[in-house]
Structures are given as C-alpha cells and as structure tokens.
Amino acid sequence: MAAMVKPRPRAVNRPAALHGTTLLVEQALIWLPLGLLALIIYLSGLDTTLAHTFYAPESTWAWALRQSGAWPVGLLAALALGALFIPRLWSQYPLVYQTCAVLVLTAVLGAGLLNQVIIQDLADRPRPRETVLIDPNHTPPAEFSGNSMPSGHAGMGYVLAAPFFVLRRKKRAYAAAALGVGLTAGTVLGLSRMVLGAHFASDVIIAAAVVLSTASLTAWGLRRWPRLPRRYLAAAMALALVVVVLANHFTVTLTRQFPQPFRHVDLPCAVNAVYSAGVTVPTLEVTVQGYGAPISQLRLNETNGIVSIYRRSGLYHGLTCSARLNLPVGPYE
C-alpha cells in the first residue's frame, strides 16, 4: 500500500492591506513620539530655554560644522546614486542596490525637497537669533533670516540612518550601526545649529521625523518595486535637484570686520557708509537674497584687498543685496 503523502500547505500571501497596516504602524512609531516631543517642547517654552542655554555664536566647532558638516552626507549620497547605474548591481547585489536607492531617495526627497523647500516654506518660522536671541549689539558673521523649521543640517545627518530600514531584516548588526550613526550625526549637527542660534530644538526633532519617515516610505516602496528604471531615476534626480535649487529662497546677512584697510568692494549693490560711536573696527554687513544651495557656502571673501561674496561652491541665481559699511567715528570720517 502506497504511503500517503500529506499535501504541503499552500503558501499564503500576505494581503496588501496588511502591508499597508505595517507601514502605518511604522509611520506612527516615528511621528507620534517625535511629533509629541516637539509639540511639548514648543508649547512649554522649553524651546526658548534651550535656545538660550546652548547659544554661543562664536563657537569654532559649530561654525566648522555649519560650513562642512553636511558635505560628507552629500558626497555619500552622490556615490550611492552613481552605484545605482552600475550594470547588474540590482541582480547580483540586491541588498546593496536597495540600500543605495533608499539613501539617495531619502537625501533628495526627505532632507532636500520636503525639509528644505516644502515644510520650511509652509512653517515660515523665524530663527531663534531673530526672535528670542536677538541682540542689537552683536551680529554673527552670517545671519540667516526665516525658515527655521526644520533644520536642514540636522536632516542631512539623519539621512545616514536610512539604511536601517533596508538592512534590519537581513543584516541586523549593520542596521543597528546605521541607525546609531545617523541619529548621532543628525543630533550633533542639529546641536551645532542651536549653538549658532539658527534653529530651535523642535526644529531638529521635526527634521528627524521627516527624514526617518521618508526612509521608511522609500524602503517600503522598494520592497514592492525593487528596481528603479535608470532613465526615470536620472530624470527624477535631475528634476528634484532643479526644484530644490530654483525654489530654495533665502535671505542671509554676511558680516566681516576689517582691522586692516581694504581697497575695493566688489558687490552687486551699492554700499552705504554709516559712522557710529559704538563701532571700533570697520564692519561690512551685506544682506543677500536669492535662490540656490548650499547657503552655508556664501560668505564675504577678501583677496588682494578686494572684498566680494564667495559663491563658487554652490548653485545660486537671482541674487540681490544691500550693503552697509559701519565705520567708527574719527579717522574714517
């Protein structure tokens, strides 16, 4: 008598609704604690307290991170984008492909389009040093106006946590490392911006929520559409870059003191000289408006006695300015 073979149980596909439920739960786990924490800090006045506590506008390490803190993340995202165009990477190393894709999409969509353009314009929140930290007797070397929430620098740091959402099922140790590095980098960059009076604590927290939420969404999407057509990917990245550059409106006041005389000022605007008894060293203040990125690279530069706006390390357009030269009363009159 032939042995009876029990039929193998049929594989049960998880319904699409369950995938959606899992995604909603994950989004709730990101937004509920972070959003609630940001709201509590904002409503309780702790935002103002922390702004005063950390404010140290002459901090050298904070200025260093302002100038170059986001560049390593941008470089990593650029390398990840290049990797997506390597032939057969998708078929031979699917986990690497998905990690690179999530990293790129999170940087461009989360830290770029959502953080820097859409949410900042909608929030239109003034920066701490324009409100609670305002000091008429002190102007930082570079003072930004408006668009405080969310923090762009912190958002770029949190991008490093994006691989967690791809690696957590198969490479838990790497996933935990990515999450730790990303949360640390974002928090440190956010703290450096608080030190310079550029952001509130709630701005940093919302930046984390936006970036982590974007990483979760893109990882979820790539599990269903695991390969991005390269021609569409290139077109989408180019379009996103153009939108970020064209739509990122900014106002920044650049200042520079001149203990030694300079010969000429090369600016796209007239310079008004103002004599003041409270000024001891000639100080040039230039308020620049325009579109582009990265704003942190704009600064006043002096070469061979000629003062100009340094803007070679960025994409800018539509720049206009107004300038004032504050001179001490006495020999300069």
C-alpha positions as CSV (number, residue, x, y, z in Angstrom):
1,M,0.0,0.0,0.0
2,A,1.5,3.2,-1.0
3,A,2.3,5.6,1.7
4,M,0.1,8.5,1.9
5,V,1.8,11.8,1.4
6,K,0.3,14.7,3.2
7,P,-0.2,17.7,0.9
8,R,2.1,20.5,1.6
9,P,0.4,23.6,2.9
10,R,-0.2,26.2,0.3
11,A,1.8,29.4,0.7
12,V,-0.4,32.2,1.9
13,N,0.4,35.5,0.5
14,R,0.1,38.4,2.9
15,P,-2.7,40.6,1.9
16,A,-1.8,44.0,0.6
17,A,-3.9,45.6,3.4
18,L,-1.5,44.0,5.9
19,H,1.5,45.6,4.3
20,G,-0.3,49.0,4.4
21,T,-1.1,48.4,8.1
22,T,2.5,47.6,8.9
23,L,3.6,50.8,7.1
24,L,1.0,52.9,9.0
25,V,2.2,51.4,12.3
26,E,5.8,52.2,11.4
27,Q,4.9,55.8,10.5
28,A,3.1,56.1,13.8
29,L,6.1,54.9,15.7
30,I,8.1,57.6,14.1
31,W,5.7,60.5,14.2
32,L,3.9,60.0,17.5
33,P,6.9,60.2,19.9
34,L,8.9,62.7,17.9
35,G,5.9,64.9,17.0
36,L,4.6,64.8,20.5
37,L,8.1,65.6,21.9
38,A,8.4,68.6,19.5
39,L,5.0,69.9,20.4
40,I,5.7,69.6,24.2
41,I,9.0,71.5,23.8
42,Y,7.3,74.2,21.8
43,L,4.2,74.7,23.9
44,S,6.1,74.5,27.3
45,G,8.6,77.2,26.3
46,L,11.5,74.8,26.6
47,D,12.4,75.7,23.0
48,T,13.3,79.2,24.2
49,T,15.1,77.9,27.3
50,L,17.2,75.5,25.3
51,A,18.0,78.3,22.7
52,H,19.4,80.5,25.5
53,T,21.2,77.6,27.1
54,F,23.2,76.4,24.1
55,Y,23.7,79.8,22.3
56,A,27.4,80.5,21.8
57,P,27.6,82.3,18.4
58,E,31.4,82.4,18.3
59,S,31.8,78.7,18.7
60,T,34.5,77.5,16.3
61,W,33.3,73.8,16.2
62,A,29.8,74.9,15.4
63,W,30.9,77.2,12.6
64,A,33.1,74.4,11.2
65,L,30.1,72.0,11.1
66,R,28.0,74.8,9.6
67,Q,30.4,75.1,6.7
68,S,31.2,71.5,6.0
69,G,29.2,69.2,8.3
70,A,26.6,68.2,5.6
71,W,29.2,67.7,2.8
72,P,30.2,64.1,3.8
73,V,26.5,63.0,3.6
74,G,26.1,64.7,0.3
75,L,29.2,63.0,-1.1
76,L,27.9,59.6,0.2
77,A,24.5,60.2,-1.4
78,A,26.3,61.1,-4.7
79,L,28.3,57.9,-4.6
80,A,25.2,55.9,-3.8
81,L,23.5,57.5,-6.8
82,G,26.4,56.5,-9.1
83,A,26.2,53.0,-7.8
84,L,22.6,52.6,-8.9
85,F,23.8,52.9,-12.5
86,I,26.3,50.1,-12.2
87,P,25.2,47.2,-14.6
88,R,23.8,44.1,-12.9
89,L,24.1,45.6,-9.4
90,W,20.4,45.1,-8.9
91,S,20.5,41.4,-9.8
92,Q,23.8,40.4,-8.2
93,Y,23.7,42.5,-5.0
94,P,20.1,43.4,-4.4
95,L,20.6,44.5,-0.8
96,V,23.3,46.9,-1.8
97,Y,21.2,48.3,-4.6
98,Q,18.2,48.8,-2.3
99,T,20.4,50.4,0.4
100,C,21.9,52.9,-2.1
101,A,18.4,53.6,-3.5
102,V,16.9,54.4,-0.1
103,L,19.9,56.5,0.8
104,V,19.6,58.6,-2.4
105,L,15.8,59.0,-2.2
106,T,15.9,59.9,1.5
107,A,18.5,62.6,0.9
108,V,16.8,64.1,-2.2
109,L,13.2,63.8,-1.1
110,G,13.4,63.9,2.7
111,A,16.3,66.1,3.5
112,G,16.0,68.1,0.3
113,L,12.6,68.6,-1.1
114,L,10.4,68.1,2.0
115,N,12.8,69.5,4.6
116,Q,14.4,72.4,2.8
117,V,11.6,73.6,0.4
118,I,8.1,72.4,1.2
119,I,7.9,72.3,5.0
120,Q,10.2,75.3,5.6
121,D,8.1,77.5,3.3
122,L,4.9,76.3,4.9
123,A,6.2,76.7,8.5
124,D,7.9,80.1,7.8
125,R,9.3,80.1,11.3
126,P,11.8,82.8,12.2
127,R,15.1,81.7,13.6
128,P,16.0,82.0,17.3
129,R,18.5,84.7,16.8
130,E,15.9,86.8,15.0
131,T,13.4,86.5,17.9
132,V,14.3,85.2,21.4
133,L,18.1,85.6,21.0
134,I,18.1,89.0,19.2
135,D,21.0,91.2,20.2
136,P,21.2,94.6,18.5
137,N,24.8,95.0,19.7
138,H,26.1,91.8,18.1
139,T,25.6,90.4,14.5
140,P,27.0,87.0,13.8
141,P,29.3,86.5,10.8
142,A,26.5,85.0,8.8
143,E,22.9,85.5,9.9
144,F,20.0,83.8,8.2
145,S,16.5,85.1,8.1
146,G,13.4,83.0,8.3
147,N,12.8,79.3,7.5
148,S,13.9,77.8,10.8
149,M,11.8,74.6,10.8
150,P,13.0,72.0,10.1
151,S,16.8,72.0,10.4
152,G,18.4,71.3,7.1
153,H,21.8,70.4,8.5
154,A,20.3,68.0,11.1
155,G,18.1,66.4,8.3
156,M,21.3,65.6,6.3
157,G,22.8,64.0,9.3
158,Y,19.7,61.8,9.9
159,V,19.9,60.6,6.3
160,L,22.7,58.3,7.5
161,A,20.1,56.3,9.4
162,A,18.2,55.5,6.2
163,P,20.0,52.1,5.5
164,F,18.4,50.8,8.8
165,F,15.1,50.4,7.1
166,V,16.6,48.1,4.4
167,L,19.1,46.1,6.4
168,R,17.1,45.5,9.6
169,R,15.7,42.1,8.4
170,K,18.8,40.5,7.0
171,K,21.8,42.5,8.4
172,R,20.7,43.5,11.9
173,A,24.2,44.5,13.1
174,Y,24.7,46.8,10.1
175,A,21.2,48.2,10.5
176,A,21.8,49.0,14.2
177,A,25.1,50.7,13.3
178,A,23.5,52.8,10.6
179,L,20.7,53.8,12.9
180,G,23.2,54.8,15.7
181,V,25.4,56.7,13.3
182,G,22.5,58.5,11.7
183,L,20.8,59.6,14.9
184,T,24.2,60.7,16.4
185,A,25.2,62.7,13.3
186,G,21.8,64.4,13.0
187,T,21.7,65.3,16.6
188,V,25.2,66.7,16.7
189,L,24.6,68.7,13.5
190,G,21.3,69.9,15.0
191,L,23.0,70.9,18.2
192,S,25.7,72.9,16.3
193,R,22.9,74.9,14.7
194,M,21.3,75.5,18.1
195,V,24.7,76.8,19.3
196,L,24.7,79.3,16.5
197,G,21.1,80.4,17.2
198,A,19.9,79.1,13.8
199,H,17.4,76.5,15.0
200,F,15.2,75.6,17.9
201,A,15.3,72.1,19.5
202,S,11.9,71.3,18.0
203,D,13.3,72.1,14.5
204,V,15.9,69.4,15.0
205,I,13.3,66.9,16.2
206,I,10.9,67.5,13.3
207,A,13.8,67.1,10.8
208,A,14.5,63.7,12.3
209,A,10.8,62.7,11.9
210,V,10.7,63.9,8.3
211,V,13.8,62.1,7.2
212,L,13.1,58.9,9.1
213,S,9.6,58.9,7.8
214,T,10.8,59.3,4.2
215,A,13.3,56.5,4.6
216,S,10.6,54.2,5.9
217,L,8.3,55.1,3.0
218,T,11.0,54.6,0.3
219,A,12.2,51.3,1.8
220,W,8.5,50.1,1.8
221,G,8.1,51.2,-1.8
222,L,11.3,49.4,-3.0
223,R,10.1,46.1,-1.4
224,R,7.3,46.3,-3.9
225,W,9.1,47.8,-6.9
226,P,12.6,46.6,-6.3
227,R,14.2,48.1,-9.4
228,L,14.2,51.7,-10.5
229,P,14.5,52.2,-14.2
230,R,17.7,54.1,-14.7
231,R,16.4,56.6,-17.2
232,Y,13.5,57.5,-14.9
233,L,15.8,57.6,-11.9
234,A,18.1,60.1,-13.7
235,A,15.3,62.3,-14.8
236,A,13.7,62.3,-11.3
237,M,17.0,63.2,-9.6
238,A,17.7,66.0,-12.1
239,L,14.2,67.3,-11.7
240,A,14.4,67.2,-7.9
241,L,17.8,69.0,-7.9
242,V,16.4,71.7,-10.2
243,V,13.3,72.1,-7.9
244,V,15.5,72.4,-4.8
245,V,17.8,74.9,-6.3
246,L,15.2,77.0,-8.0
247,A,12.7,77.0,-5.2
248,N,15.0,77.4,-2.2
249,H,14.6,81.1,-1.4
250,F,16.9,82.5,1.3
251,T,17.9,85.7,3.0
252,V,21.3,85.9,4.7
253,T,23.3,88.7,6.3
254,L,27.0,88.3,5.9
255,T,29.4,90.4,8.0
256,R,33.1,90.8,8.1
257,Q,35.4,93.0,10.2
258,F,38.4,94.7,8.6
259,P,41.2,95.6,11.1
260,Q,43.3,96.4,8.0
261,P,42.2,98.7,5.3
262,F,40.8,97.2,2.0
263,R,41.0,98.8,-1.4
264,H,37.7,97.9,-3.1
265,V,34.3,96.3,-2.6
266,D,33.1,94.2,-5.5
267,L,29.4,93.7,-4.8
268,P,26.2,93.7,-6.9
269,C,24.8,96.6,-4.9
270,A,25.8,100.0,-3.6
271,V,27.5,100.3,-0.2
272,N,26.2,102.9,2.3
273,A,28.8,104.1,4.8
274,V,27.5,104.8,8.3
275,Y,29.5,106.3,11.1
276,S,28.8,105.1,14.6
277,A,30.3,105.9,18.0
278,G,29.7,102.2,19.1
279,V,31.9,100.8,16.3
280,T,35.6,100.2,16.9
281,V,36.5,98.3,13.8
282,P,35.1,98.8,10.3
283,T,32.5,96.2,9.7
284,L,30.8,95.4,6.4
285,E,27.2,94.0,6.5
286,V,25.7,92.6,3.3
287,T,22.2,91.2,3.2
288,V,21.8,88.8,0.3
289,Q,18.6,87.4,-1.1
290,G,18.2,84.8,-3.8
291,Y,17.7,81.2,-4.7
292,G,20.0,78.3,-4.5
293,A,22.1,76.0,-2.3
294,P,24.1,75.3,-0.2
295,I,23.5,78.6,1.6
296,S,26.3,77.8,4.1
297,Q,28.9,78.4,1.5
298,L,28.0,82.1,1.0
299,R,30.5,84.3,2.8
300,L,32.4,87.5,2.4
301,N,35.9,87.0,1.0
302,E,38.9,89.3,0.7
303,T,41.6,88.7,-1.9
304,N,44.3,91.3,-2.6
305,G,42.3,94.0,-0.8
306,I,39.2,93.3,-2.8
307,V,36.1,92.3,-0.9
308,S,33.5,90.1,-2.7
309,I,30.8,87.4,-2.0
310,Y,32.3,83.9,-2.2
311,R,29.8,81.7,-4.1
312,R,31.9,79.3,-6.2
313,S,30.9,76.2,-4.1
314,G,27.2,76.4,-4.8
315,L,24.3,76.9,-7.3
316,Y,22.8,80.3,-6.9
317,H,20.7,82.6,-9.0
318,G,18.6,85.8,-8.7
319,L,21.0,87.2,-6.1
320,T,20.3,90.7,-4.9
321,C,21.8,92.6,-1.9
322,S,22.0,95.6,0.2
323,A,25.2,96.6,1.9
324,R,26.2,98.9,4.8
325,L,29.8,99.7,6.0
326,N,29.8,100.6,9.7
327,L,32.7,102.9,10.4
328,P,34.0,104.2,13.7
329,V,33.8,107.9,14.4
330,G,37.2,109.5,13.9
331,P,39.9,108.9,11.3
332,Y,37.5,107.3,8.8
333,E,35.3,110.5,8.6
